[in-house]
Amino acid sequence: MVYGKTDQERYELKTTQLKEFVKDDEDHGYSVSDRARVRYAVRALNAAESHLSRLDPLLTDVRARYAEALFRAGTGARRLRDHLGYVIREASVIHGPKSPVVGGLKIIQAEERPIGGARALRKIARIRFQAEQMRELGGLPYAFAMQDLAERLRASGRHEQFAETLGSLVRDRNSLGLNDDEQLLFAQLVGAALMEAGEVETALPLLEEARRRPGDPAEAIPGDADWETGFLAVTTAACQLANGKPEDAEGVLSDALQRLGADGDDQDKHLGKLRHRTVFELGTAVFLQGRTVEAVDRFQEACDLIARTASPQEATFTAYRNTRVYAEIRARGA
């Protein structure tokens, strides 16, 4: 309880305030200057990120309006690039990857807003030349060079070229001469890059393949086997949630938690972060299946786990708490 109000009352008060912003933006957003609209949207976005749940469609609405305001103003190209990948992933969880909301965001994402000027173009040209030199050799070096090119294209504001470069690489990968372990690594890394950029539908079969294929990804990627396997599971489950497959995500996350074991007092800070993220995503998976009371318990468990980590991140804890409160409100109204 804060300032005499319960968490649920506080959440509902902030919801009322942000709905006023949405109504005002809907009625008058096109009548104010583009830069003024960005200022209003930034304030609303900061409030929404601090007080609302990822499961609340209102948060998605505010995020989308901020993206549109930035786009119309023609400013903050880097902020817009990074914002869109994240918001498309999150909006897909709530509305589905083919929803009008996500479609509108992807229209903005497809518009080229170059970043970095002539210097960025020189880097792209150099990396493209190096990749072409490796084409005949094929193998992982060529695949890595093409992924590097794709990432450089995305960094420079050329999302469509990024997506096409990786899409072409995926279509041609059987001609690259990759062995089974290399195919596993390829699917994992390219799938993760596509997921990060909001290309959740293209990413899903790659990430699911990386989990199904025999072999241990930790053999190909240096690092702790438990962490690597668990991180792949969480990434795959998050992509399944964004593709409207909460049942599949629940299975992947439950298996990941079983592998991590029951002890929540991890000495390894990376395993500790992985554990609370896994529990939080599991809460999302059961919430999306209508099991709101069970979801509340999972979100509370995630809050408890992050509070016990060596260096808990306040923003992450706040996001978990807000989602627990939203689930409580939904459970109360069920």
MINU-900965 format. One record per atom (N, C-alpha, C, O): x, y, z. Coordinates in steps of 0.001 Angstrom, whole numbers, padded with zeros to 6 digits, always signed. Example, Ala and Ser with C-alpha at 12.3 -4.5 7.8 and 13.67 -1.06 7.14 Angstrom:
BEGIN
+013190-005690+007800/+012300-004500+007800/+013200-003300+007800/+014236-003319+008465/+012850-002250+007080/+013670-001060+007140/+012900+000030+007870/+013409+001138+008039/
REM end
This chain:
BEGIN
+000852-001199+000000/+000000+000000+000000/+000884+001245+000000/+001846+001326+000765/+000557+002226-000866/+001333+003455-000965/+000388+004640-000872/-000630+004702-001562/+000754+005603+000016/-000047+006818+000175/-001526+006501+000415/-002409+007146-000149/-001778+005504+001255/-003145+005186+001637/-003921+004416+000597/-005099+004135+000815/-003321+004059-000522/-004009+003311-001574/-003361+001939-001729/-002156+001781-001537/-004164+000974-002073/-003620-000342-002369/-002953-000308-003734/-003149+000623-004515/-002160-001340-004009/-001511-001432-005315/-002548-001448-006444/-002347-000842-007497/-003651-002145-006206/-004682-002231-007243/-005346-000875-007464/-005618-000501-008604/-005607-000141-006396/-006208+001188-006526/-005260+002144-007249/-005683+002953-008075/-003980+002038-006926/-002996+002873-007591/-002940+002565-009088/-002856+003467-009921/-002988+001281-009406/-002941+000857-010812/-004157+001413-011562/-004026+001950-012663/-005318+001280-010963/-006544+001736-011631/-006557+003255-011790/-007080+003769-012779/-005980+003984-010817/-005892+005440-010928/-004994+005835-012105/-005340+006714-012895/-003840+005175-012209/-002931+005477-013316/-003564+005088-014656/-003352+005763-015663/-004330+004013-014666/-005032+003611-015886/-005990+004704-016339/-006056+005025-017526/-006729+005273-015397/-007671+006352-015724/-006942+007545-016318/-007399+008133-017299/-005807+007904-015725/-005038+009047-016219/-004509+008802-017626/-004555+009694-018472/-004010+007604-017878/-003436+007308-019190/-004517+007152-020255/-004275+007424-021431/-005692+006722-019853/-006797+006679-020814/-007176+008093-021251/-007612+008298-022384/-007012+009054-020369/-007270+010440-020745/-006264+010900-021797/-006624+011606-022739/-004990+010492-021634/-004000+010822-022659/-004384+010209-024001/-004317+010878-025032/-004789+008927-023992/-005154+008245-025236/-006319+008957-025913/-006307+009163-027127/-007331+009335-025121/-008497+010023-025697/-008086+011377-026273/-008508+011756-027365/-007250+012102-025516/-006815+013410-025990/-005968+013277-027252/-006097+014078-028177/-005100+012262-027288/-004268+012046-028474/-005126+011645-029671/-004860+012049-030803/-006149+010851-029408/-007058+010424-030474/-007824+011625-031050/-008022+011732-032260/-008245+012515-030156/-009070+013654-030590/-008247+014812-031146/-008675+015492-032079/-007042+015039-030561/-006301+016260-030896/-004864+016006-031341/-004141+016956-031640/-004429+014730-031391/-003034+014439-031712/-002579+015002-033040/-001415+015366-033201/-003497+015076-033995/-003124+015557-035325/-003281+017065-035471/-002987+017626-036526/-003738+017711-034425/-003932+019162-034495/-002806+019916-033799/-002719+021137-033928/-001947+019223-033070/-000798+019873-032437/+000429+019629-033305/+000402+018788-034204/+001502+020363-033035/+002727+020167-033812/+003294+018776-033532/+003042+018189-032479/+004058+018263-034483/+004632+016923-034328/+005532+016839-033106/+005489+015852-032371/+006335+017850-032883/+007248+017826-031734/+006481+017919-030408/+006876+017307-029416/+005394+018681-030396/+004580+018750-029175/+003953+017392-028889/+003881+016963-027737/+003503+016725-029935/+002911+015409-029729/+003942+014431-029176/+003611+013595-028335/+005184+014526-029637/+006248+013669-029100/+006426+013937-027605/+006555+012998-026820/+006435+015208-027207/+006609+015530-025787/+005501+014921-024939/+005768+014341-023887/+004255+015053-025394/+003139+014472-024647/+003265+012942-024594/+003014+012318-023563/+003658+012361-025728/+003757+010900-025802/+004878+010372-024919/+004745+009305-024319/+005980+011110-024834/+007097+010686-023975/+006649+010644-022521/+006935+009683-021806/+005947+011686-022084/+005472+011702-020694/+004524+010539-020426/+004611+009876-019393/+003621+010304-021366/+002679+009192-021191/+003408+007853-021201/+003084+006965-020413/+004390+007703-022087/+005134+006447-022156/+005884+006182-020862/+005860+005061-020353/+006544+007190-020327/+007275+007010-019065/+006337+006586-017944/+006669+005713-017142/+005170+007207-017893/+004194+006846-016859/+003678+005436-017071/+003524+004676-016115/+003409+005082-018324/+002867+003755-018628/+003889+002664-018315/+003539+001639-017731/+005147+002875-018698/+006185+001872-018440/+006415+001693-016940/+006765+000603-016488/+006218+002760-016175/+006458+002699-014728/+005300+002095-013953/+005496+001588-012848/+004081+002141-014520/+002905+001790-013723/+002012+000706-014315/+001155+000178-013606/+002181+000356-015592/+001286-000619-016211/+001982-001954-016454/+003206-002063-016389/+001171-002954-016732/+001650-004311-016987/+001834-004554-018476/+001135-003964-019299/+002776-005424-018818/+002962-005827-020210/+001704-006471-020788/+001509-006478-022004/+000846-007014-019911/-000374-007699-020348/-001536-006741-020571/-002592-007142-021060/-001345-005491-020215/-002415-004491-020318/-002406-003886-021725/-001413-003272-022115/-003482-004043-022491/-003516-003457-023834/-003298-001947-023848/-002871-001389-024859/-003587-001290-022738/-003375+000149-022668/-001895+000497-022820/-001559+001497-023454/-001004-000320-022243/+000424-000081-022385/+000841-000186-023854/+001620+000633-024342/+000326-001183-024546/+000624-001326-025968/+000136-000113-026747/+000825+000364-027648/-001040+000387-026408/-001610+001550-027088/-000708+002768-026911/-000427+003483-027872/-000257+003000-025685/+000608+004150-025416/+001937+003998-026158/+002436+004957-026746/+002504+002797-026130/+003758+002555-026850/+003599+002804-028349/+004476+003393-028980/+002490+002360-028909/+002254+002538-030343/+002093+004016-030683/+002579+004466-031720/+001421+004771-029830/+001236+006201-030087/+002572+006944-030006/+002817+007878-030769/+003421+006527-029085/+004763+007114-029000/+005546+006840-030282/+006201+007738-030811/+005484+005601-030788/+006184+005251-032022/+005671+006089-033191/+006457+006582-034001/+004353+006246-033274/+003772+007025-034363/+004179+008491-034256/+004467+009139-035263/+004201+009013-033020/+004582+010412-032831/+006034+010645-033246/+006335+011629-033922/+006933+009746-032844/+008337+009860-033237/+008480+009797-034751/+009234+010563-035351/+007748+008878-035355/+007833+008688-036801/+007367+009943-037539/+008024+010407-038471/+006235+010481-037112/+005703+011678-037769/+006633+012867-037604/+006764+013693-038507/+007282+012951-036442/+008170+014086-036177/+009493+013956-036927/+010196+014946-037128/+009832+012727-037341/+011091+012523-038054/+012308+012691-037181/+013391+012995-037681/+012151+012500-035881/+013267+012647-034944/+013494+011338-034203/+012650+010442-034229/+014640+011238-033543/+014921+010078-032701/+014921+008769-033456/+014296+007803-033018/+015618+008717-034598/+015607+007507-035423/+016156+006299-034667/+015633+005193-034806/+017195+006499-033874/+017747+005376-033102/+016761+004908-032039/+016553+003709-031850/+016156+005874-031347/+015163+005505-030331/+014008+004750-030963/+013523+003764-030409/+013572+005211-032114/+012447+004568-032790/+012820+003153-033218/+012024+002230-033049/+014013+002971-033767/+014471+001644-034187/+014440+000668-033018/+013876-000420-033133/+015039+001047-031900/+015112+000153-030749/+013735-000064-030126/+013411-001169-029691/+012936+000986-030086/+011593+000903-029508/+010720-000062-030309/+009979-000853-029725/+010798-000004-031623/+009896-000799-032460/+010135-002294-032305/+009175-003057-032193/+011397-002733-032297/+011649-004165-032149/+011025-004719-030881/+010384-005770-030897/+011218-004000-029780/+010683-004436-028486/+009155-004369-028465/+008494-005303-028010/+008606-003270-028955/+007157-003081-028867/+006421-004052-029781/+005346-004534-029425/+006971-004344-030933/+006331-005330-031820/+006300-006695-031146/+005291-007396-031223/+007377-007080-030495/+007383-008364-029770/+006305-008383-028689/+005538-009339-028575/+006261-007314-027901/+005311-007268-026792/+003866-007150-027288/+002968-007782-026732/+003642-006352-028319/+002290-006215-028858/+001807-007531-029447/+000616-007838-029389/+002717-008305-030008/+002350-009604-030578/+001867-010561-029490/+000997-011394-029741/+002419-010451-028300/+001990-011303-027181/+000523-011033-026844/-000243-011962-026587/+000143-009767-026846/-001210-009382-026446/-002203-009504-027597/-003313-010001-027408/-001815-009059-028773/-002763-008945-029887/-002539-009972-031000/-003425-010175-031829/-001378-010619-031032/-001059-011548-032116/-000235-010873-033199/-000389-009675-033433/+000645-011629-033868/+001552-011018-034858/+000868-010506-036107/+001459-009718-036845/-000359-010930-036366/-001078-010483-037563/-002171-009463-037240/-003011-009164-038089/-002164-008937-036034/-003198-007998-035615/-002988-006633-036275/-001875-006316-036696/-004043-005827-036370/-003901-004467-036910/-002892-003622-036135/-002177-002811-036724/-002833-003812-034815/-001884-003033-034002/-000451-003322-034440/+000334-002407-034688/-000124-004607-034531/+001225-004989-034947/+001466-004591-036400/+002561-004151-036753/+000454-004743-037234/+000589-004342-038627/+000944-002873-038770/+001787-002512-039591/+000300-002017-037971/+000610-000591-038015/+002036-000294-037594/+002706+000551-038186/+002495-000997-036563/+003879-000812-036107/+004878-001282-037158/+005926-000662-037339/+004564-002367-037846/+005478-002890-038855/+005523-001997-040098/+006538-001954-040792/+004437-001291-040380/+004461-000316-041470/+005477+000784-041160/+006254+001188-042025/+005459+001259-039919/+006441+002267-039508/+007849+001686-039589/+008772+002344-040069/+008008+000451-039118/+009328-000183-039110/+009890-000355-040518/+011100-000269-040729/+009001-000598-041476/+009446-000835-042854/+009926+000444-043538/+010657+000383-044526/+009515+001605-043014/+009948+002870-043612/+011420+003114-043296/+011832+003049-042138/+012198+003391-044317/+013634+003582-044124/+013904+004945-043519/+013551+005973-044096/+014536+004948-042344/+014989+006176-041702/+016491+006026-041459/+016902+005620-040372/+017320+006351-042464/+018762+006089-042373/+019400+006696-041125/+019077+007813-040721/+020303+005942-040535/+021034+006351-039340/+022526+006230-039639/+022974+005217-040177/+023279+007243-039297/+024737+007139-039424/+025329+007737-040682/+026550+007849-040788/+024500+008124-041639/+024980+008824-042824/+025981+008056-043661/+025917+006832-043772/+026920+008805-044255/+027893+008212-045179/+028804+007213-044483/+029216+006224-045088/+029118+007458-043229/+029987+006532-042499/+029333+005163-042376/+029994+004142-042562/+028042+005132-042065/+027336+003854-041963/+027320+003142-043306/+027485+001924-043362/+027122+003890-044392/+027113+003273-045714/+028469+002673-046066/+028538+001617-046695/+029539+003337-045665/+030886+002788-045926/+031093+001479-045165/+031673+000535-045700/+030623+001423-043927/+030752+000195-043148/+029950-000939-043780/+030414-002077-043856/+028750-000614-044227/+027908-001627-044874/+028589-002143-046134/+028621-003350-046373/+029136-001230-046945/+029811-001635-048181/+031011-002526-047887/+031238-003509-048591/+031780-002191-046855/+032952-002998-046508/+032552-004392-046041/+033158-005382-046452/+031539-004477-045187/+031103-005778-044681/+030482-006598-045805/+030684-007811-045867/+029734-005956-046688/+029130-006665-047821/+030224-007254-048728/+030115-008389-049191/+031279-006461-048973/+032387-006942-049806/+033069-008141-049149/+033366-009128-049822/+033317-008064-047845/+033958-009172-047133/+033091-010428-047187/+033606-011535-047351/+031770-010255-047047/+030876-011412-047098/+030882-012042-048482/+030888-013267-048608/+030881-011214-049519/+030904-011748-050883/+032180-012541-051147/+032165-013522-051889/+033278-012112-050538/+034539-012819-050705/+034479-014226-050095/+035216-015119-050512/+033601-014416-049110/+033488-015699-048415/+032411-016600-049002/+032282-017755-048595/+031637-016088-049954/+030475-016828-050434/+030838-018232-050942/+030174-019207-050590/+031856-018334-051743/+032197-019637-052326/+032658-020620-051263/+032414-021820-051391/+033314-020142-050224/+033771-021029-049150/+032591-021527-048312/+032608-022660-047829/+031580-020696-048141/+030406-021077-047369/+030747-021304-045904/+031649-020664-045363/+030025-022213-045268/+030287-022547-043880/+029882-021444-042916/+029276-020445-043302/+030236-021653-041639/+029879-020685-040608/+030516-019313-040822/+029862-018305-040554/+031778-019227-041298/+032344-017887-041500/+031494-017026-042433/+031303-015837-042177/+030984-017620-043514/+030129-016862-044428/+028802-016509-043746/+028309-015388-043871/+028230-017481-043023/+026963-017218-042320/+027126-016100-041306/+026259-015233-041196/+028228-016108-040561/+028471-015053-039576/+028673-013704-040260/+028211-012677-039763/+029362-013706-041399/+029582-012450-042129/+028261-011864-042611/+028060-010651-042550/+027358-012719-043090/+026061-012239-043556/+025197-011763-042390/+024449-010795-042522/+025301-012442-041256/+024553-011970-040090/+025096-010620-039626/+024332-009741-039228/+026415-010461-039679/+027016-009177-039329/+026518-008080-040264/+026231-006965-039829/+026416-008405-041555/+025888-007439-042522/+024449-007077-042189/+024073-005905-042214/+023646-008091-041877/+022243-007837-041538/+022125-006928-040317/+021319-005998-040309/+022924-007195-039292/+022868-006380-038081/+023305-004946-038366/+022759-003998-037800/+024294-004795-039249/+024731-003448-039606/+023624-002704-040355/+023429-001506-040153/+022906-003417-041216/+021789-002798-041932/+020713-002341-040954/+020179-001239-041080/+020403-003180-039993/+019388-002788-039002/+019861-001593-038185/+019089-000673-037916/+021137-001610-037789/+021671-000503-036996/+021597+000811-037756/+021493+001876-037147/+021651+000745-039079/+021627+001960-039894/+020211+002355-040311/+020037+003240-041148/+019199+001705-039733/+017820+002083-040005/+017212+001440-041219/+016198+001919-041727/+017806+000364-041700/+017324-000306-042910/+016746-001684-042542/+017325-002723-042858/+015603-001658-041875/+015034-002891-041347/+014646-003871-042448/+014902-005068-042324/+014041-003388-043504/+013611-004288-044576/+014797-005022-045193/+014699-006210-045500/+015913-004326-045376/+017108-004973-045914/+017680-005980-044907/+018178-007039-045290/+017602-005636-043623/+018010-006576-042567/+017206-007867-042666/+017776-008957-042707/+015887-007744-042706/+015011-008915-042734/+015235-009739-044001/+015250-010969-043944/+015407-009074-045137/+015615-009791-046394/+016963-010495-046408/+017074-011606-046926/+017981-009868-045851/+019314-010489-045810/+019292-011766-044993/+019825-012788-045426/+018681-011723-043812/+018609-012928-042994/+017651-013948-043591/+017908-015150-043524/+016546-013483-044175/+015614-014406-044820/+016273-015170-045955/+016070-016377-046093/+017058-014477-046765/+017774-015120-047863/+018793-016118-047334/+018966-017199-047897/+019462-015750-046252/+020450-016654-045650/+019785-017931-045147/+020327-019024-045311/+018609-017792-044533/+017877-018966-044044/+017453-019858-045208/+017574-021081-045138/+016961-019243-046270/+016520-020037-047425/+017675-020792-048082/+017479-021883-048617/+018886-020212-048043/+020034-020807-048740/+020933-021643-047830/+021972-022129-048278/+020560-021820-046577/+021535-022392-045648/+021902-023841-045932/+022980-024291-045545/+021025-024576-046601/+021368-025968-046914/+022524-026069-047905/+023130-027131-048050/+022829-024967-048585/+023946-024969-049531/+025233-024457-048891/+026249-024323-049573/+025203-024172-047594/+026378-023607-046938/+027355-024655-046433/+028469-024321-046027/+026949-025928-046454/+027843-026991-045998/+028003-027052-044495/+029073-027408-044001/+026953-026709-043754/+027017-026742-042292/+026773-028150-041778/+025894-028852-042277/+027557-028569-040772/+027278-029854-040139/+026162-029692-039121/+025639-028591-038948/+025790-030772-038444/+024629-030728-037546/+024799-029709-036424/+023874-028951-036133/+025970-029682-035791/+026187-028733-034701/+026164-027296-035210/+025666-026396-034532/+026705-027088-036401/+026703-025750-036977/+025289-025311-037366/+024941-024137-037240/+024482-026259-037836/+023078-025943-038137/+022352-025506-036868/+021541-024580-036891/+022653-026182-035767/+022062-025837-034473/+022427-024413-034075/+021567-023626-033680/+023703-024096-034184/+024167-022761-033815/+023573-021703-034743/+023174-020627-034296/+023520-022013-036028/+022939-021098-037011/+021485-020780-036657/+021089-019615-036615/+020703-021817-036406/+019285-021614-036099/+019118-020777-034837/+018245-019911-034775/+019950-021033-033835/+019826-020305-032575/+020174-018823-032740/+019432-017954-032282/+021296-018539-033392/+021754-017152-033491/+020899-016322-034444/+020559-015180-034132/+020551-016878-035592/+019734-016130-036545/+018316-015961-035990/+017712-014898-036132/+017795-017010-035361/+016471-016905-034748/+016429-015826-033684/+015468-015060-033611/+017473-015759-032851/+017520-014738-031802/+017610-013337-032393/+016990-012410-031872/+018382-013164-033487/+018506-011848-034117/+017166-011392-034693/+016794-010226-034559/+016451-012304-035328/+015137-011969-035888/+014140-011651-034776/+013346-010718-034898/+014183-012416-033705/+013296-012169-032567/+013561-010795-031968/+012621-010064-031656/+014821-010440-031805/+015189-009149-031236/+014627-008001-032062/+014250-006962-031520/+014574-008195-033377/+014098-007139-034274/+012588-007125-034434/+012054-006269-035140/+011880-008063-033788/+010424-008103-033892/+009900-008987-035003/+008694-009015-035244/+010783-009718-035694/+010360-010630-036765/+010017-011988-036141/+010690-012990-036385/+008958-011994-035334/+008684-013158-034492/+008225-014378-035297/+008519-015512-034920/+007514-014157-036389/+007018-015288-037171/+008166-016005-037893/+008172-017233-037977/+009120-015255-038405/+010271-015860-039070/+011203-016511-038065/+011835-017525-038361/+011288-015929-036875/+012199-016445-035853/+011733-017769-035256/+012562-018608-034903/+010425-017969-035136/+009910-019103-034375/+010403-020458-034866/+010923-021222-034053/+010272-020805-036155/+010738-022135-036564/+012225-022346-036327/+012646-023472-036062/+013021-021306-036415/+014458-021439-036169/+014736-021741-034704/+015522-022635-034389/+014094-021001-033809/+014322-021222-032381/+013796-022582-031940/+014429-023264-031133/+012641-022977-032467/+012113-024303-032113/+013016-025403-032656/+013205-026433-032008/+013564-025191-033823/+014504-026167-034379/+015748-026275-033502/+016232-027377-033244/+016262-025143-033048/+017463-025153-032214/+017244-025944-030932/+018176-026574-030433/+016029-025923-030390/+015735-026700-029176/+015537-028186-029493/+015887-029039-028679/+014979-028503-030666/+014671-029900-030979/+015889-030691-031441/+015990-031891-031188/+016809-030014-032117/+017914-030735-032726/+018795-031372-031663/+018957-030809-030580/+019367-032539-031953/+020267-033165-030986/+021532-032332-030825/+021918-031572-031714/+022162-032494-029675/+023395-031764-029426/+023194-030728-028345/+022065-030414-027968/+024293-030201-027850/+024263-029232-026762/+024761-027906-027287/+025915-027815-027706/+023919-026850-027280/+024382-025579-027811/+025602-025046-027075/+026373-024266-027633/+025780-025465-025825/+026945-024996-025074/+028242-025522-025674/+029306-024956-025422/+028178-026608-026472/+029380-027106-027126/+029830-026143-028210/+031023-026045-028496/+028885-025429-028817/+029214-024513-029899/+029430-023092-029400/+030215-022337-029973/+028725-022729-028319/+028853-021389-027768/+029524-021495-026402/+028988-022147-025505/+030685-020866-026227/+031343-020953-024919/+030436-020421-023819/+029742-019420-024000/+030449-021093-022692/+029619-020637-021577/+029065-021807-020800/+029321-022965-021129/+028306-021497-019768/+027744-022523-018906/+026599-023237-019609/+025715-022598-020178/+026621-024573-019566/+025615-025362-020293/+024214-025074-019781/+023289-024930-020580/+024034-024987-018453/+022705-024731-017895/+022183-023376-018354/+021019-023246-018731/+023053-022365-018318/+022613-021029-018709/+022264-020988-020187/+021227-020436-020555/+023107-021562-021048/+022863-021519-022486/+021566-022238-022851/+020765-021733-023638/+021369-023427-022266/+020156-024188-022552/+018923-023448-022044/+017900-023386-022725/+019030-022887-020841/+017904-022162-020264/+017589-020888-021018/+016420-020553-021207/+018621-020167-021455/+018390-018930-022197/+017710-019221-023529/+016813-018487-023941/+018133-020290-024204/+017479-020673-025455/+016018-021025-025207/+015150-020680-026008/+015743-021711-024101/+014364-022081-023780/+013499-020839-023558/+012385-020764-024074/+014002-019869-022796/+013229-018661-022518/+013007-017854-023790/+011917-017327-024011/+014039-017754-024629/+013902-017023-025884/+012870-017689-026790/+012043-017016-027406/+012927-019013-026863/+011956-019756-027680/+010548-019573-027142/+009613-019335-027907/+010393-019681-025827/+009065-019530-025223/+008516-018125-025445/+007331-017961-025733/+009375-017106-025313/+008933-015732-025555/+008457-015568-026994/+007489-014854-027257/+009134-016224-027910/+008730-016166-029317/+007418-016918-029530/+006582-016490-030327/+007232-018022-028834/+005969-018760-028925/+004821-017909-028380/+003730-017902-028950/+005060-017197-027288/+004029-016301-026750/+003671-015221-027766/+002501-014869-027916/+004672-014698-028459/+004433-013653-029450/+003753-014189-030706/+003259-013413-031524/+003725-015503-030862/+003060-016130-032004/+001733-016773-031611/+001171-017566-032367/+001234-016425-030420/-000065-016937-029990/-000053-018400-029605/-001046-019096-029814/+001056-018889-029043/+001167-020291-028653/+001538-020417-027171/+002606-020930-026839/+000652-019949-026283/+000993-019998-024849/+001097-021413-024297/+001862-021658-023364/+000330-022353-024868/+000424-023739-024392/+001811-024305-024665/+002406-024946-023799/+002325-024067-025871/+003673-024532-026197/+004705-023863-025296/+005635-024510-024814/+004533-022567-025075/+005472-021830-024228/+005462-022375-022804/+006512-022489-022172/+004283-022709-022303/+004201-023257-020943/+005013-024543-020830/+005724-024746-019845/+004909-025410-021831/+005663-026659-021800/+007162-026415-021805/+007898-027055-021055/+007617-025500-022640/+009050-025201-022730/+009552-024612-021415/+010620-024990-020935/+008794-023694-020833/+009221-023022-019608/+009180-023953-018403/+010063-023896-017547/+008173-024799-018328/+008100-025763-017223/+009288-026713-017271/+009879-027031-016239/+009635-027161-018465/+010804-028031-018628/+012078-027294-018240/+012960-027872-017605/+012182-026021-018616/+013374-025239-018281/+013518-025079-016771/+014622-025180-016236/+012391-024826-016076/+012454-024688-014620/+012856-025997-013956/+013598-025998-012974/+012369-027102-014489/+012738-028401-013940/+014244-028630-014087/+014890-029162-013184/+014785-028227-015215/+016224-028381-015428/+017033-027483-014492/+018115-027858-014039/+016494-026290-014206/+017195-025377-013320/+017172-025855-011875/+018040-025480-011086/+016178-026687-011515/+016071-027190-010156/+015245-026276-009274/+014817-025202-009698/+015029-026706-008061/+014112-026002-007165/+014767-024885-006373/+014065-024028-005836/+016089-024868-006283/+016768-023893-005435/+016738-022520-006088/+017263-022332-007186/+016126-021572-005411/+016059-020223-005963/+017196-019328-005514/+017280-018186-005966/+018080-019803-004637/+019191-018990-004139/+020446-019277-004960/+021411-019854-004457/+020423-018867-006225/+021531-019167-007131/+022751-018330-006784/+022658-017120-006579/+023899-019000-006721/+025148-018282-006529/+025543-017559-007807/+026111-016469-007759/+025245-018160-008941/+025542-017567-010243/+024467-016523-010549/+023288-016859-010663/+024877-015244-010682/+023885-014177-010887/+023148-014348-012215/+021989-013953-012337/+023824-014941-013221/+023172-015134-014511/+022065-016185-014411/+020998-016034-015007/+022330-017249-013652/+021288-018258-013442/+020139-017679-012628/+018979-018022-012853/+020463-016796-011676/+019410-016162-010894/+018488-015326-011768/+017268-015392-011620/+019058-014538-012680/+018249-013730-013599/+017433-014626-014532/+016274-014345-014836/+018066-015704-014974/+017372-016631-015873/+016184-017270-015175/+015134-017468-015784/+016347-017593-013899/+015269-018255-013151/+014064-017323-013004/+012935-017730-013279/+014289-016071-012572/+013109-015203-012373/+012476-014824-013699/+011261-014638-013765/+013275-014705-014765/+012684-014426-016082/+011844-015610-016552/+010778-015421-017138/+012320-016831-016299/+011578-018028-016708/+010239-018105-015985/+009213-018401-016596/+010255-017839-014688/+009015-017872-013900/+008055-016788-014381/+006851-017026-014477/+008576-015609-014680/+007724-014517-015146/+007070-014868-016485/+005872-014648-016667/+007840-015404-017407/+007276-015782-018708/+006268-016924-018545/+005283-016995-019281/+006513-017811-017588/+005551-018884-017321/+004238-018291-016807/+003156-018752-017171/+004342-017272-015964/+003135-016586-015515/+002359-015990-016683/+001130-016058-016720/+003079-015408-017633/+002436-014859-018825/+001735-015952-019618/+000614-015768-020093/+002407-017095-019756/+001838-018205-020535/+000532-018700-019919/-000429-018949-020647/+000477-018848-018603/-000757-019354-017989/-001834-018271-017956/-003023-018575-018051/-001417-016994-017820/-002394-015901-017874/-003101-015886-019223/-004321-015734-019286/-002346-016041-020289/-002921-015997-021629/-003832-017186-021912/-004589-017174-022883/-003760-018203-021073/-004674-019339-021192/-005876-019195-020254/-006684-020115-020124/-005988-018031-019600/-007145-017774-018760/-007010-018223-017319/-007977-018145-016560/-005831-018693-016919/-005624-019173-015536/-005023-018036-014712/-003848-018058-014345/-005865-017044-014434/-005361-015810-013845/-004877-015984-012408/-003879-015374-012022/-005559-016802-011607/-005148-016992-010214/-003770-017653-010171/-002912-017244-009389/-003554-018659-010995/-002250-019315-011073/-001191-018322-011558/-000050-018347-011097/-001578-017450-012490/-000636-016459-013009/-000189-015506-011908/+000986-015147-011835/-001133-015092-011042/-000781-014205-009930/+000312-014839-009083/+001277-014170-008713/+000171-016120-008775/+001167-016816-007960/+002531-016833-008647/+003559-016640-007998/+002539-017062-009946/+003805-017093-010689/+004466-015713-010702/+005678-015600-010524/+003665-014668-010914/+004236-013319-010937/+004778-012936-009564/+005810-012271-009464/+004082-013355-008502/+004588-013080-007158/+005889-013848-006914/+006819-013328-006297/+005946-015075-007398/+007173-015863-007271/+008329-015183-007996/+009449-015153-007484/+008071-014641-009176/+009117-013930-009914/+009593-012705-009135/+010789-012414-009104/+008653-011983-008500/+009026-010832-007667/+009911-011266-006508/+010912-010618-006202/+009537-012364-005869/+010322-012862-004732/+011720-013281-005171/+012701-013027-004471/+011805-013925-006336/+013102-014391-006827/+014029-013230-007171/+015213-013256-006837/+013492-012219-007835/+014356-011095-008210/+014792-010307-006984/+015884-009739-006968/+013951-010269-005961/+014313-009556-004737/+015476-010238-004025/+016204-009596-003268/+015656-011542-004266/+016730-012293-003607/+018018-012326-004422/+019022-012862-003952/+018015-011771-005623/+019230-011792-006433/+020249-010803-005877/+019903-009898-005118/+021510-010989-006266/+022602-010188-005721/+022428-008706-006021/+022693-007867-005160/+021991-008374-007219/+021812-006962-007593/+020514-006813-008373/+020534-006677-009596/+019377-006839-007666/+018077-006755-008354/+017923-005455-009124/+018270-004381-008633/+017395-005568-010344/+017156-004388-011168/+015774-003840-010843/+014770-004545-010951/+015737-002579-010447/+014479-001978-009996/+013438-001963-011108/+012264-002237-010862/+013866-001641-012348/+012911-001562-013455/+012275-002919-013733/+011081-003004-014023/+013077-003980-013643/+012548-005321-013880/+011596-005717-012761/+010528-006270-013023/+011971-005441-011523/+011091-005741-010398/+009764-004995-010535/+008699-005560-010287/+009835-003733-010927/+008620-002936-011106/+007725-003539-012182/+006507-003604-012019/+008332-003980-013284/+007547-004598-014363/+006866-005871-013867/+005704-006120-014188/+007581-006672-013088/+006991-007898-012538/+005847-007565-011589/+004780-008178-011644/+006084-006578-010711/+005052-006208-009729/+003804-005676-010425/+002685-006040-010064/+003995-004817-011419/+002847-004264-012138/+002029-005361-012801/+000799-005302-012829/+002717-006355-013330/+002011-007457-013990/+001266-008307-012978/+000167-008785-013258/+001853-008500-011802/+001139-009220-010744/-000124-008468-010340/-001181-009076-010171/-000020-007144-010183/-001179-006336-009786/-002268-006399-010862/-003450-006533-010546/-001870-006303-012121/-002848-006370-013211/-003547-007716-013212/-004759-007790-013414/-002787-008783-012988/-003384-010122-012945/-004340-010253-011764/-005370-010919-011862/-003992-009613-010642/-004897-009633-009475/-006212-008933-009814/-007287-009402-009443/-006116-007806-010520/-007335-007078-010907/-008182-007924-011829/-009403-007974-011684/-007544-008589-012775/-008276-009452-013695/-008872-010655-012971/-009987-011074-013282/-008144-011210-012016/-008663-012353-011260/-009864-011936-010412/-010825-012690-010255/-009788-010731-009873/-010890-010208-009058/-012159-010027-009892/-013273-010242-009414/-011964-009628-011147/-013121-009392-012005/-013617-010621-012724/-014651-010573-013391/-012887-011745-012601/-013261-012976-013314/-014536-013566-012747/-015002-014602-013222/
REM end
